[in-house]
Amino acid sequence: MRVLKFLANSTTLSSTDITDALNLASTALDATATVQAKLGDSATQMESAKSLQTDYQSFAQALGTNLTGVDLAAITAQMSAYQAQLTASFSAISVIQGLNLASFLK
């Protein structure tokens, strides 16, 4: 835009004016390439963030399904079995604590 304005406002174009216009156009082209590269990097970062977000969403959905899809009857039965095993262990420990060598030798 600056080049076009520069050329439009010039009444006579010398070789210096044309060189200045070409330099402005070259600088603008370089700046455009820089912006393009930055946009490419930003697009890559956005794709990466999108992929991570999709993975997290899948994880969260699977976790939600795992947490809500529990068979309460099976868990209750398993907890009861664990409680019975724990009670039996405590009873065995209690009996073992009551033993001593003197009572064993009688």
PyMOL commands that set and color helices and strands:
alter all, ss='L'
color gray80, all
select helices_A, chain A and resi 2-9+15-68+72-98+101-105
alter helices_A, ss='H'
color red, helices_A
deselect
rebuild
show_as cartoon
